[in-house]
Amino acid sequence: MPASGRIAILAPDADFDLSALSQDRLEIVQSFHPDHASYSARGFRCVIECGTQYAASLVCLPRSKLQSRALIAAAEVATPNGIIIVDGQKVSGVESILREIRARVPIAGTISKAHGKLFWFKVDGCRFSDWAQIGMMANSDGFSTAPGIFSADAVDPASALLATHLPPKLGRVVADLGAGWGYLSTQILTRQGVEAVHLVEAEQMALDCSRRNVEDPRAFFHWADGTKWRPSHAVDTVVMNPPFHVGRRGEPALGQAFIATAAAILGNAGHLWMVANRHLPYEIALNSLFVKVEEPFGTSKFKVLHAQRPSRLRR
């Protein structure tokens, strides 16, 4: 590492080990709210987008190759005459990224351990400008999305199924937890009597896309962790297609935490409408937190679940 100067850490998970580096030199670049909040709570300087004039940048590769390339291009611009270090797992395509970078610049060194690899190179001009983030684009359904966010290419089939089976009335105030780029909210706003929809999304780029897709004065946007967000007043209905992956690992507890949030923010007569993959074990959580739970519609792949009246005494 350079002996002095700021070091950017791009897209690290909350549990990424940075103990070998001096915290006062680090700037965490993280647009995913839970990880951003975790680093901030531990006293790290955190930003959503790269700054400038770093002495070195460490890029933590995400799952998406387009995102990985965009992070490396951003690091190159932000680290003129400095060093870029790339850290990734084989399942995240680190070997492929290494081959692509080696074809453009000399690699100064590599370290391999277990299923991961780390390598580094000296910034030498603008070798990766064609990898820069391309910004928003129109997907096959005409909505604005961006590479790397969930269901960027088209409307997710589970969300489409849920939208089809939402009732004609949802109440005055609705929360869309894990709103993504806003598809479900566009459908919620077509229902009778809706006065406000709260779009709650942890990924800043997805939320930016939702602002483009949901241009309605009744829409309110929140960059927040869907498992922790709380409104100022109880809502009438929660609609959601909750995430259930952490990295590449299936993690049903994440969806269960979304269900707990729904129960916490709903009024006494509130309703939860959600969709989930058929195999996910959400019924136990729903039955422990709501008076009535039913599956009004399902397919071999997905189930639409409807829960009513949060069980206050059992929370």
Backbone bond lengths (Angstrom), bond angles and torsions (degrees), N, CA, C in turn:
res aa  C-N    CA-C-N  psi(-1)  N-CA   C-N-CA  omega(-1)  CA-C   N-CA-C  phi
1 M - - - 1.468 - - 1.534 109.85 -
2 P 1.326 118.39 146.82 1.468 119.94 172.97 1.530 109.94 -57.59
3 A 1.324 115.95 147.80 1.466 120.62 -176.06 1.521 112.55 -69.59
4 S 1.329 116.99 -21.26 1.460 119.74 -179.32 1.522 109.34 -146.21
5 G 1.335 114.92 170.05 1.459 120.46 179.12 1.512 112.53 100.03
6 R 1.333 114.67 160.69 1.468 120.77 -178.74 1.528 111.12 -75.46
7 I 1.328 114.42 151.04 1.456 121.68 178.68 1.525 108.43 -123.14
8 A 1.322 116.66 123.72 1.463 121.40 177.55 1.525 109.31 -90.45
9 I 1.330 116.14 135.83 1.465 121.75 173.95 1.522 106.41 -115.29
10 L 1.325 116.75 108.69 1.459 121.46 -172.75 1.524 111.28 -95.15
11 A 1.333 115.61 121.66 1.470 124.90 172.35 1.519 114.98 61.19
12 P 1.342 119.22 43.73 1.469 119.10 176.16 1.522 111.24 -80.13
13 D 1.332 116.78 142.31 1.458 120.25 170.15 1.521 109.45 -65.77
14 A 1.320 116.17 162.69 1.465 120.51 -177.47 1.521 112.78 -60.92
15 D 1.344 117.26 -28.57 1.464 120.19 -177.47 1.526 113.15 -100.09
16 F 1.330 117.24 14.94 1.463 120.44 177.81 1.529 109.61 -66.26
17 D 1.317 117.21 132.69 1.468 121.76 -174.13 1.533 110.71 -82.81
18 L 1.336 116.13 109.76 1.460 121.76 178.82 1.527 111.54 -112.51
19 S 1.330 116.78 17.16 1.464 120.55 -173.14 1.521 113.39 -65.66
20 A 1.333 118.60 -20.47 1.467 120.92 -179.44 1.521 112.29 -79.11
21 L 1.338 117.80 -8.15 1.463 121.57 -176.37 1.527 110.71 -111.34
22 S 1.316 115.84 153.32 1.462 121.03 179.36 1.516 109.45 -76.00
23 Q 1.313 116.56 117.85 1.461 120.86 -174.11 1.515 112.06 -60.31
24 D 1.319 118.07 -33.80 1.460 120.13 -176.86 1.528 112.49 -69.32
25 R 1.337 117.92 -11.87 1.459 121.05 177.53 1.526 112.41 -97.14
26 L 1.327 116.96 -8.69 1.458 119.71 -169.89 1.517 112.82 -93.79
27 E 1.330 115.17 147.37 1.461 122.54 170.91 1.523 106.97 -131.69
28 I 1.328 116.44 117.10 1.455 121.93 -178.27 1.525 109.33 -84.89
29 V 1.330 116.16 125.99 1.465 121.69 177.92 1.523 106.75 -107.76
30 Q 1.322 116.12 102.95 1.467 119.94 -172.60 1.534 109.21 -147.26
31 S 1.338 115.64 122.13 1.469 120.68 -178.87 1.519 112.52 -100.39
32 F 1.350 117.73 -1.59 1.460 121.46 178.43 1.523 108.49 -92.37
33 H 1.321 116.61 116.00 1.459 121.69 -166.47 1.529 114.65 -55.27
34 P 1.335 121.79 -48.19 1.464 119.75 -178.44 1.526 113.39 -57.92
35 D 1.342 117.12 -42.56 1.459 119.82 178.90 1.527 111.10 -70.29
36 H 1.324 116.78 -41.68 1.465 121.75 177.26 1.531 110.24 -57.52
37 A 1.332 116.17 -47.04 1.462 120.90 -178.66 1.525 111.58 -65.61
38 S 1.337 116.34 -36.82 1.467 119.86 179.91 1.520 111.21 -63.21
39 Y 1.317 116.78 -45.71 1.471 119.77 178.79 1.528 111.46 -66.87
40 S 1.310 116.47 -41.16 1.468 119.75 178.75 1.523 110.93 -59.93
41 A 1.336 116.47 -42.09 1.464 120.58 -179.27 1.513 112.15 -64.28
42 R 1.335 116.67 -24.80 1.470 120.73 179.51 1.522 112.29 -92.62
43 G 1.331 116.82 7.15 1.451 120.48 174.02 1.510 116.07 91.43
44 F 1.323 118.76 7.86 1.463 120.88 177.13 1.526 110.21 -78.67
45 R 1.320 116.16 148.49 1.459 120.63 169.87 1.525 107.71 -74.24
46 C 1.322 117.44 127.32 1.461 121.57 -176.10 1.519 110.61 -128.08
47 V 1.322 115.89 138.96 1.460 122.47 175.65 1.524 107.82 -135.00
48 I 1.325 116.03 163.59 1.463 120.86 178.60 1.527 110.91 -89.30
49 E 1.334 116.90 -33.29 1.456 121.53 -179.87 1.522 109.94 -125.90
50 C 1.320 116.03 155.91 1.472 121.91 -179.43 1.521 112.00 -57.74
51 G 1.333 114.78 143.33 1.454 120.79 169.00 1.521 109.41 -86.27
52 T 1.317 115.85 -147.40 1.470 120.53 -179.14 1.524 110.03 -136.04
53 Q 1.322 115.16 163.45 1.459 123.14 171.88 1.532 113.82 58.59
54 Y 1.324 115.55 45.76 1.459 119.34 172.32 1.531 109.25 -80.81
55 A 1.332 116.03 150.33 1.461 120.38 174.49 1.523 110.67 -78.69
56 A 1.329 116.23 -29.61 1.461 121.73 178.64 1.521 108.28 -154.73
57 S 1.323 115.38 154.70 1.461 121.40 175.70 1.516 109.15 -134.00
58 L 1.314 115.36 133.35 1.461 121.75 175.86 1.521 107.72 -108.74
59 V 1.326 116.85 119.44 1.458 122.88 -178.29 1.520 108.91 -102.30
60 C 1.336 116.63 121.12 1.468 122.55 176.42 1.525 107.30 -97.13
61 L 1.315 116.40 111.55 1.459 119.58 -171.55 1.526 112.71 -67.77
62 P 1.335 117.95 130.74 1.466 122.12 172.55 1.523 110.42 -84.30
63 R 1.321 116.60 -173.96 1.459 121.29 -179.91 1.525 112.60 -71.97
64 S 1.325 116.57 -35.46 1.461 121.46 -174.45 1.527 111.18 -81.27
65 K 1.326 116.63 128.05 1.459 120.12 178.03 1.526 111.27 -66.00
66 L 1.326 117.31 -38.08 1.463 119.63 178.23 1.528 110.57 -62.04
67 Q 1.344 116.28 -41.42 1.463 119.71 177.02 1.521 110.98 -64.99
68 S 1.327 117.26 -41.22 1.464 121.07 179.15 1.518 110.77 -59.33
69 R 1.310 115.82 -47.16 1.465 119.48 178.84 1.516 111.20 -62.05
70 A 1.344 116.83 -42.12 1.464 120.00 -179.35 1.522 111.40 -63.51
71 L 1.330 117.49 -38.15 1.466 120.53 178.49 1.524 111.08 -65.50
72 I 1.323 116.66 -40.47 1.471 119.93 178.85 1.527 110.59 -66.44
73 A 1.329 117.51 -40.66 1.462 120.69 176.70 1.520 110.89 -62.93
74 A 1.332 117.78 -40.89 1.467 121.24 178.78 1.522 110.62 -66.40
75 A 1.335 116.30 -39.63 1.465 119.83 178.74 1.528 111.30 -64.48
76 E 1.327 116.37 -37.29 1.460 119.78 179.38 1.530 111.16 -62.27
77 V 1.328 116.91 -44.64 1.459 120.56 179.59 1.523 111.16 -66.36
78 A 1.326 116.11 -37.52 1.464 120.97 -175.29 1.526 113.63 -82.11
79 T 1.351 117.18 -9.20 1.460 120.86 -174.41 1.522 110.68 -127.94
80 P 1.328 118.30 59.54 1.463 119.64 -178.02 1.534 110.98 -64.12
81 N 1.323 116.09 130.57 1.468 122.55 179.16 1.530 113.36 64.22
82 G 1.334 116.75 16.56 1.457 120.08 -179.75 1.517 112.26 -108.13
83 I 1.323 115.30 -159.71 1.458 122.38 -178.01 1.522 109.32 -116.14
84 I 1.322 116.32 138.76 1.459 121.82 172.37 1.517 108.48 -112.95
85 I 1.322 115.56 127.57 1.456 122.47 176.02 1.524 107.10 -110.79
86 V 1.304 116.93 135.25 1.468 122.12 -179.83 1.521 108.24 -117.98
87 D 1.329 116.37 127.97 1.455 122.14 -179.21 1.519 108.71 -123.65
88 G 1.311 117.73 128.75 1.460 118.72 -179.26 1.509 113.31 -161.57
89 Q 1.304 114.98 163.86 1.456 122.50 175.83 1.525 109.61 -94.87
90 K 1.316 115.38 154.70 1.457 118.99 178.28 1.522 111.10 -60.02
91 V 1.344 117.25 -36.17 1.464 119.81 -179.82 1.522 111.75 -69.70
92 S 1.333 117.21 -15.60 1.462 121.17 176.69 1.523 112.27 -95.21
93 G 1.331 116.69 6.52 1.456 120.43 175.26 1.513 115.50 83.08
94 V 1.353 117.60 26.61 1.462 119.10 -177.58 1.528 112.01 -63.03
95 E 1.328 117.68 -35.44 1.468 120.09 -179.49 1.524 110.69 -63.99
96 S 1.326 116.31 -41.61 1.459 120.52 179.44 1.525 110.90 -65.52
97 I 1.326 116.68 -43.64 1.465 120.62 178.62 1.530 110.44 -62.85
98 L 1.325 116.86 -40.52 1.474 120.19 178.08 1.521 110.95 -60.44
99 R 1.316 117.80 -43.86 1.472 120.45 179.72 1.531 110.72 -62.84
100 E 1.328 116.19 -41.26 1.467 119.35 -179.24 1.518 111.62 -66.12
101 I 1.328 116.60 -41.07 1.468 119.81 -179.68 1.522 110.64 -70.26
102 R 1.328 116.79 -39.44 1.473 120.57 -179.39 1.526 111.24 -61.41
103 A 1.330 117.04 -27.30 1.468 120.40 178.74 1.526 111.78 -73.59
104 R 1.340 116.95 -11.33 1.466 120.44 -176.13 1.524 113.27 -114.30
105 V 1.334 117.37 -36.45 1.461 120.68 -177.94 1.525 109.17 -138.72
106 P 1.346 117.58 154.72 1.459 119.52 175.55 1.525 110.82 -68.22
107 I 1.315 116.55 136.30 1.465 122.33 176.00 1.521 108.53 -87.96
108 A 1.328 116.60 125.50 1.467 121.02 -176.25 1.521 112.50 -79.07
109 G 1.333 117.24 -27.95 1.458 119.22 -179.87 1.507 111.40 -177.66
110 T 1.335 115.59 159.06 1.465 121.49 177.72 1.524 109.61 -138.75
111 I 1.307 115.74 151.68 1.465 122.96 172.64 1.521 107.05 -135.96
112 S 1.324 117.21 128.17 1.460 121.96 176.86 1.521 109.09 -117.12
113 K 1.315 115.96 139.03 1.459 120.62 177.30 1.519 108.74 -155.62
114 A 1.355 115.67 132.34 1.463 121.54 -179.02 1.529 109.20 52.53
115 H 1.323 117.50 -120.44 1.465 120.48 -177.84 1.520 111.91 -105.82
116 G 1.313 117.04 17.02 1.452 120.31 -177.47 1.516 112.87 -121.38
117 K 1.316 114.83 165.76 1.466 120.80 177.37 1.509 109.06 -146.70
118 L 1.320 115.93 143.74 1.460 123.20 176.01 1.531 107.09 -128.36
119 F 1.331 116.31 135.45 1.475 119.76 176.27 1.517 108.80 -145.12
120 W 1.325 116.35 164.08 1.463 119.68 -176.24 1.517 111.15 -147.82
121 F 1.330 113.78 157.32 1.463 120.12 -179.09 1.517 109.04 -154.04
122 K 1.331 115.27 159.94 1.458 122.64 179.46 1.528 108.86 -87.71
123 V 1.326 116.00 135.22 1.462 120.05 176.71 1.524 108.81 -68.56
124 D 1.329 115.74 131.09 1.461 121.32 -176.27 1.522 108.69 -139.38
125 G 1.338 115.84 80.71 1.450 119.56 -179.27 1.514 111.99 78.94
126 C 1.321 115.05 -155.37 1.468 120.60 -177.58 1.526 109.17 -109.63
127 R 1.310 115.94 79.59 1.463 120.78 -178.06 1.529 112.94 -87.48
128 F 1.338 117.30 -12.68 1.461 119.99 -172.87 1.537 112.46 -126.22
129 S 1.321 117.00 23.48 1.463 120.18 -178.01 1.528 111.84 -62.56
130 D 1.325 117.32 -27.96 1.465 120.17 179.08 1.531 112.30 -75.08
131 W 1.328 116.74 -7.69 1.460 121.14 177.28 1.528 112.17 -93.69
132 A 1.303 117.89 -1.01 1.465 120.92 -173.89 1.526 111.15 -60.68
133 Q 1.335 114.78 152.57 1.460 121.38 178.95 1.519 109.95 -54.07
134 I 1.333 116.26 126.56 1.458 119.15 -176.47 1.530 111.68 -85.74
135 G 1.321 116.91 -4.47 1.461 119.83 177.44 1.515 112.09 78.75
136 M 1.313 115.71 -161.46 1.460 120.30 -176.86 1.519 111.28 -74.01
137 M 1.326 113.69 152.28 1.460 120.58 178.01 1.521 107.93 -144.16
138 A 1.297 117.50 162.12 1.461 121.65 176.81 1.523 109.00 -88.76
139 N 1.335 116.27 127.53 1.463 118.85 178.48 1.530 109.98 -83.95
140 S 1.322 116.69 -174.41 1.468 120.31 -174.15 1.524 112.81 -66.75
141 D 1.343 117.12 -17.38 1.462 120.93 177.75 1.523 112.84 -99.30
142 G 1.348 116.24 4.70 1.453 120.21 176.19 1.512 115.53 87.33
143 F 1.332 118.04 7.05 1.459 121.34 178.08 1.527 110.61 -92.54
144 S 1.327 116.19 151.15 1.461 121.31 177.47 1.529 109.55 -79.72
145 T 1.335 116.35 123.78 1.455 122.02 177.12 1.524 107.97 -136.67
146 A 1.332 116.39 -174.59 1.457 120.94 179.57 1.516 108.57 -147.29
147 P 1.335 117.82 151.49 1.468 120.34 -179.19 1.529 111.62 -57.81
148 G 1.321 114.96 137.95 1.453 119.98 174.73 1.510 115.38 95.90
149 I 1.344 118.20 -21.18 1.458 118.73 179.30 1.527 108.84 -83.37
150 F 1.325 116.44 160.66 1.458 121.10 -174.90 1.527 111.06 -62.38
151 S 1.328 115.45 133.87 1.463 122.83 175.63 1.527 111.75 55.84
152 A 1.334 115.55 46.07 1.466 119.72 -176.59 1.527 112.45 -69.79
153 D 1.332 117.69 -30.92 1.460 120.15 -172.42 1.523 113.72 -80.14
154 A 1.335 116.45 -29.25 1.466 120.27 -176.25 1.518 108.62 -165.08
155 V 1.321 116.28 169.58 1.458 121.01 176.42 1.525 109.52 -60.82
156 D 1.316 117.01 130.80 1.455 122.12 178.40 1.531 109.35 -62.95
157 P 1.333 119.68 131.98 1.470 120.66 -176.63 1.529 113.61 -61.51
158 A 1.340 117.74 -31.72 1.469 119.26 178.13 1.522 110.42 -67.84
159 S 1.323 117.18 -42.17 1.460 120.54 177.81 1.515 111.07 -64.91
160 A 1.332 117.30 -39.42 1.464 120.91 177.90 1.528 110.30 -62.11
161 L 1.336 116.48 -40.26 1.463 120.40 178.30 1.528 110.98 -63.42
162 L 1.332 116.80 -44.86 1.459 120.36 178.94 1.523 110.85 -61.85
163 A 1.318 117.48 -44.72 1.460 121.12 -178.91 1.522 111.31 -58.92
164 T 1.326 116.09 -38.22 1.464 120.87 -179.77 1.526 111.78 -63.42
165 H 1.328 116.72 -31.09 1.464 120.46 -173.62 1.527 113.86 -106.16
166 L 1.330 117.50 9.17 1.458 118.72 172.58 1.523 109.56 -68.48
167 P 1.314 118.03 141.79 1.469 119.76 -179.62 1.526 111.27 -70.21
168 P 1.338 117.43 164.26 1.473 119.99 -179.20 1.520 113.62 -67.74
169 K 1.344 117.81 -22.14 1.456 121.50 177.34 1.527 109.58 -124.03
170 L 1.339 115.72 132.48 1.461 120.99 -178.98 1.530 112.50 -121.48
171 G 1.311 117.38 -1.01 1.455 120.16 -175.53 1.514 111.60 98.47
172 R 1.320 115.42 177.72 1.466 120.53 -174.98 1.528 112.69 -76.65
173 V 1.331 117.29 -42.80 1.465 121.25 -173.76 1.525 109.25 -120.22
174 V 1.330 115.78 124.64 1.465 122.13 -176.06 1.528 109.03 -126.00
175 A 1.330 116.07 142.10 1.466 121.29 173.93 1.521 108.74 -113.39
176 D 1.311 115.85 133.06 1.463 123.60 175.11 1.524 106.26 -107.15
177 L 1.330 116.69 98.91 1.467 121.18 -176.83 1.527 110.05 -85.03
178 G 1.336 116.48 129.97 1.458 120.70 -174.28 1.514 109.58 67.25
179 A 1.338 115.16 51.85 1.467 121.46 -169.15 1.514 113.98 -68.07
180 G 1.341 118.41 -17.79 1.456 119.65 -178.84 1.511 111.75 59.04
181 W 1.327 115.86 -136.57 1.470 118.67 -178.99 1.532 112.43 -88.86
182 G 1.353 117.19 9.20 1.459 119.52 165.36 1.508 118.46 103.47
183 Y 1.334 118.27 7.34 1.462 118.30 -175.17 1.527 112.51 -58.50
184 L 1.334 117.99 -50.77 1.461 119.28 -176.94 1.527 111.61 -61.21
185 S 1.325 116.82 -35.65 1.468 119.11 179.16 1.525 111.58 -65.21
186 T 1.341 117.07 -34.70 1.474 118.47 176.81 1.523 110.30 -62.21
187 Q 1.334 116.88 -32.69 1.457 120.83 179.76 1.528 111.20 -80.37
188 I 1.311 117.33 -36.71 1.474 121.11 177.10 1.520 110.47 -59.48
189 L 1.314 116.59 -40.37 1.462 121.17 -176.20 1.524 113.24 -69.96
190 T 1.329 117.75 -9.82 1.472 120.21 175.66 1.523 111.22 -86.55
191 R 1.345 117.86 -8.43 1.463 120.33 -177.49 1.518 111.41 -82.20
192 Q 1.321 115.65 153.13 1.461 122.06 -175.08 1.528 111.59 -66.12
193 G 1.312 115.81 136.56 1.454 121.19 169.48 1.504 116.44 79.47
194 V 1.325 119.13 3.38 1.466 120.58 179.55 1.524 109.54 -72.56
195 E 1.328 116.08 124.50 1.467 121.49 179.92 1.517 112.91 -107.28
196 A 1.331 117.69 -23.15 1.463 120.54 -179.64 1.520 109.56 -153.87
197 V 1.328 115.83 137.87 1.463 122.44 173.16 1.522 107.79 -125.83
198 H 1.316 115.97 125.35 1.459 122.14 177.35 1.525 108.32 -99.00
199 L 1.323 115.98 113.12 1.460 121.39 176.82 1.525 107.96 -92.12
200 V 1.324 116.06 115.50 1.466 121.88 -177.26 1.522 107.71 -112.36
201 E 1.333 116.41 116.73 1.468 120.80 -175.23 1.524 110.37 -143.72
202 A 1.333 116.11 136.10 1.469 121.22 -175.39 1.526 113.25 -85.45
203 E 1.328 118.07 -25.78 1.458 120.87 -177.50 1.527 109.93 -94.61
204 Q 1.320 115.93 119.22 1.457 121.00 -173.31 1.532 112.28 -59.51
205 M 1.325 118.25 -42.61 1.460 119.86 -178.77 1.524 111.41 -63.64
206 A 1.325 117.25 -39.99 1.465 119.96 177.03 1.528 110.49 -62.88
207 L 1.333 116.32 -40.67 1.465 119.76 178.99 1.523 110.75 -65.74
208 D 1.329 117.13 -38.34 1.464 120.19 176.31 1.532 110.63 -60.70
209 C 1.334 115.91 -40.14 1.466 119.43 177.23 1.526 110.80 -64.49
210 S 1.328 116.56 -40.04 1.466 119.31 -179.54 1.522 111.59 -63.11
211 R 1.325 117.46 -33.81 1.464 119.75 176.87 1.531 110.89 -62.11
212 R 1.324 116.57 -33.28 1.460 120.79 177.87 1.530 111.37 -74.62
213 N 1.342 115.81 -36.66 1.463 120.31 -175.37 1.530 113.91 -83.41
214 V 1.323 116.41 -24.81 1.468 120.57 -176.12 1.522 108.63 -118.05
215 E 1.302 116.31 73.61 1.464 121.43 -179.67 1.524 108.47 -90.65
216 D 1.319 114.50 78.02 1.454 121.35 -175.61 1.526 107.42 -140.96
217 P 1.315 119.00 131.38 1.472 120.61 -177.64 1.526 113.29 -63.88
218 R 1.322 117.42 -13.73 1.466 120.13 178.18 1.529 112.31 -84.41
219 A 1.319 117.15 -4.48 1.464 121.41 -177.64 1.525 111.05 -93.34
220 F 1.331 115.85 135.00 1.461 122.59 178.20 1.530 108.04 -127.09
221 F 1.324 116.13 131.81 1.460 121.55 -168.79 1.529 110.27 -110.36
222 H 1.335 115.45 134.21 1.470 120.81 -176.68 1.533 109.35 -132.03
223 W 1.336 116.36 117.21 1.462 120.81 171.72 1.523 106.17 -83.27
224 A 1.326 117.25 102.24 1.455 120.63 -170.36 1.520 110.52 -160.55
225 D 1.319 115.26 160.78 1.458 123.86 174.28 1.527 108.30 -77.23
226 G 1.315 116.91 117.96 1.454 120.69 -177.35 1.513 114.35 -63.32
227 T 1.327 117.96 -17.08 1.463 119.97 177.80 1.527 112.31 -86.32
228 K 1.346 116.84 -7.14 1.465 120.00 -175.51 1.524 113.88 -128.07
229 W 1.309 117.78 -11.41 1.463 120.87 -175.29 1.521 111.35 -64.74
230 R 1.317 115.86 139.01 1.459 121.43 176.29 1.529 108.79 -135.50
231 P 1.347 117.72 130.98 1.464 121.48 178.03 1.519 110.44 -81.39
232 S 1.322 116.65 168.00 1.465 120.83 177.83 1.526 111.61 -71.91
233 H 1.347 116.84 -26.76 1.464 121.83 178.11 1.526 108.78 -137.05
234 A 1.325 115.79 155.21 1.458 120.44 179.37 1.530 110.72 -60.69
235 V 1.328 115.68 149.10 1.462 120.94 179.07 1.523 109.26 -104.30
236 D 1.336 115.25 161.20 1.466 120.37 -178.37 1.521 112.17 -83.31
237 T 1.333 115.95 -36.76 1.469 120.45 -175.58 1.528 109.56 -145.05
238 V 1.316 115.16 143.26 1.459 121.65 169.53 1.521 108.01 -114.31
239 V 1.322 116.32 132.40 1.459 122.64 175.42 1.523 107.09 -120.86
240 M 1.337 117.24 133.72 1.469 116.72 -177.63 1.528 112.23 -162.25
241 N 1.311 113.05 149.43 1.463 124.49 166.58 1.523 104.76 -120.13
242 P 1.333 117.90 82.78 1.469 120.00 -167.56 1.524 112.90 -70.10
243 P 1.324 116.98 148.68 1.465 120.30 175.53 1.523 110.08 -69.23
244 F 1.321 115.62 154.27 1.465 118.41 176.54 1.522 112.02 -141.18
245 H 1.333 116.39 22.34 1.453 120.65 175.40 1.522 110.09 -121.99
246 V 1.330 115.34 140.56 1.463 122.88 167.55 1.513 105.42 -116.89
247 G 1.361 116.51 106.81 1.455 118.94 -169.58 1.519 108.27 65.68
248 R 1.325 117.70 -127.16 1.466 121.45 177.57 1.522 112.06 -97.33
249 R 1.317 118.00 -2.07 1.458 121.88 -176.87 1.522 111.23 -87.70
250 G 1.329 116.78 132.67 1.451 119.99 170.52 1.519 109.33 -69.78
251 E 1.318 116.63 133.47 1.469 120.65 -175.37 1.528 108.69 -140.00
252 P 1.356 117.75 85.34 1.469 119.97 -178.23 1.521 113.25 -57.77
253 A 1.334 118.05 -26.21 1.468 120.22 -179.34 1.520 111.72 -60.45
254 L 1.333 117.55 -26.25 1.457 120.36 178.94 1.528 109.75 -67.24
255 G 1.319 117.36 -47.13 1.460 120.34 176.55 1.515 111.99 -63.21
256 Q 1.335 116.85 -36.51 1.464 120.74 178.11 1.528 110.70 -64.39
257 A 1.335 116.60 -35.22 1.464 120.07 176.88 1.527 111.03 -67.33
258 F 1.332 117.63 -34.57 1.465 120.95 174.74 1.525 110.25 -64.53
259 I 1.322 116.75 -39.49 1.468 120.53 177.93 1.527 110.11 -62.71
260 A 1.334 117.10 -40.63 1.466 120.78 178.25 1.522 110.79 -63.78
261 T 1.318 117.59 -39.24 1.465 120.60 175.94 1.524 110.55 -61.91
262 A 1.330 116.54 -44.82 1.468 120.44 179.53 1.525 110.60 -57.23
263 A 1.327 116.23 -45.75 1.461 119.64 -179.89 1.525 111.51 -63.40
264 A 1.329 116.49 -33.81 1.463 120.77 -177.15 1.525 113.01 -74.76
265 I 1.329 118.01 -28.94 1.470 119.82 -173.20 1.526 113.08 -101.06
266 L 1.315 117.47 -8.14 1.464 120.28 -179.93 1.525 111.64 -82.23
267 G 1.325 114.89 150.10 1.453 120.42 172.45 1.523 110.63 -71.38
268 N 1.320 116.49 174.41 1.465 120.82 -175.20 1.525 113.59 -58.64
269 A 1.322 117.31 -32.24 1.464 121.30 -179.66 1.527 111.44 -104.54
270 G 1.335 116.39 22.14 1.458 121.03 -172.91 1.520 115.03 -71.00
271 H 1.337 114.12 162.34 1.468 122.13 -178.77 1.535 109.26 -124.44
272 L 1.315 115.96 143.29 1.453 122.87 170.76 1.517 108.72 -118.11
273 W 1.338 115.48 125.73 1.451 121.77 172.34 1.523 107.94 -116.24
274 M 1.324 116.85 124.54 1.462 119.62 -178.36 1.525 110.44 -145.34
275 V 1.322 114.77 162.58 1.457 121.24 175.60 1.527 107.57 -127.65
276 A 1.325 115.62 149.27 1.461 119.85 -178.64 1.519 109.67 -152.47
277 N 1.317 116.32 157.36 1.453 120.48 171.67 1.533 109.06 -61.12
278 R 1.292 116.68 144.80 1.454 122.19 -173.30 1.534 112.89 -54.50
279 H 1.338 117.69 -36.42 1.469 120.33 -172.75 1.530 114.07 -81.16
280 L 1.324 118.39 -10.15 1.462 119.59 -173.58 1.534 111.05 -76.07
281 P 1.334 117.50 132.28 1.479 121.86 -172.02 1.523 112.35 -87.98
282 Y 1.333 116.94 69.36 1.463 120.25 -176.38 1.537 113.75 -93.01
283 E 1.316 117.15 -15.64 1.462 119.18 -174.11 1.531 112.74 -62.91
284 I 1.322 118.09 -35.95 1.473 120.10 179.68 1.524 110.26 -61.64
285 A 1.336 116.78 -46.42 1.462 120.79 178.93 1.526 110.59 -63.35
286 L 1.312 116.84 -42.31 1.465 120.30 -179.21 1.532 110.99 -63.86
287 N 1.322 116.82 -45.19 1.468 119.79 -178.07 1.522 112.58 -68.55
288 S 1.325 116.72 -24.72 1.463 119.02 178.15 1.521 112.49 -80.45
289 L 1.347 117.09 -16.48 1.461 120.95 -173.96 1.527 114.39 -116.80
290 F 1.332 117.24 -9.61 1.462 120.45 -178.30 1.526 110.53 -132.18
291 V 1.330 115.61 152.04 1.465 121.38 -179.41 1.519 111.06 -71.29
292 K 1.337 117.12 -40.30 1.460 121.04 -176.85 1.518 110.28 -132.40
293 V 1.330 116.37 132.69 1.468 122.06 179.61 1.528 107.82 -133.95
294 E 1.325 116.34 135.22 1.461 120.56 178.97 1.528 109.85 -146.35
295 E 1.319 115.26 162.23 1.466 122.07 174.04 1.519 107.40 -116.02
296 P 1.330 118.31 91.85 1.466 120.37 -176.35 1.520 113.94 -70.60
297 F 1.346 116.74 -21.13 1.462 119.09 -179.83 1.519 109.02 -157.24
298 G 1.312 115.41 148.83 1.458 119.85 177.18 1.513 111.48 -162.66
299 T 1.307 115.38 164.00 1.459 122.88 174.24 1.523 107.40 -128.46
300 S 1.306 116.84 -175.49 1.460 119.58 177.88 1.528 111.58 -67.50
301 K 1.352 117.27 -22.16 1.466 121.14 -177.86 1.526 113.23 -101.52
302 F 1.342 117.12 -35.98 1.465 120.22 -171.48 1.529 111.31 -129.77
303 K 1.328 114.86 159.48 1.459 120.94 174.16 1.527 108.89 -133.53
304 V 1.318 116.06 132.77 1.459 122.62 173.03 1.524 107.08 -93.07
305 L 1.327 116.94 123.52 1.460 122.32 -175.75 1.527 110.07 -116.13
306 H 1.322 114.94 138.95 1.463 121.36 179.86 1.521 107.83 -126.77
307 A 1.337 116.78 122.03 1.465 121.98 178.60 1.522 108.72 -121.12
308 Q 1.343 116.12 142.47 1.461 121.21 -177.15 1.518 110.92 -128.38
309 R 1.309 114.58 147.42 1.463 125.09 172.44 1.537 112.97 56.03
310 P 1.319 117.27 95.01 1.469 120.66 177.08 1.527 111.70 -55.39
311 S 1.329 115.76 139.88 1.471 122.05 179.27 1.520 108.63 -87.98
312 R 1.323 117.34 89.41 1.461 121.20 -173.53 1.520 112.64 -57.31
313 L 1.324 117.71 -39.42 1.465 120.22 -174.43 1.518 112.39 -73.64
314 R 1.318 117.69 -15.78 1.467 119.52 -176.42 1.511 112.99 -105.48
315 R 1.345 118.57 10.14 1.460 120.19 179.88 1.520 110.79 -83.19
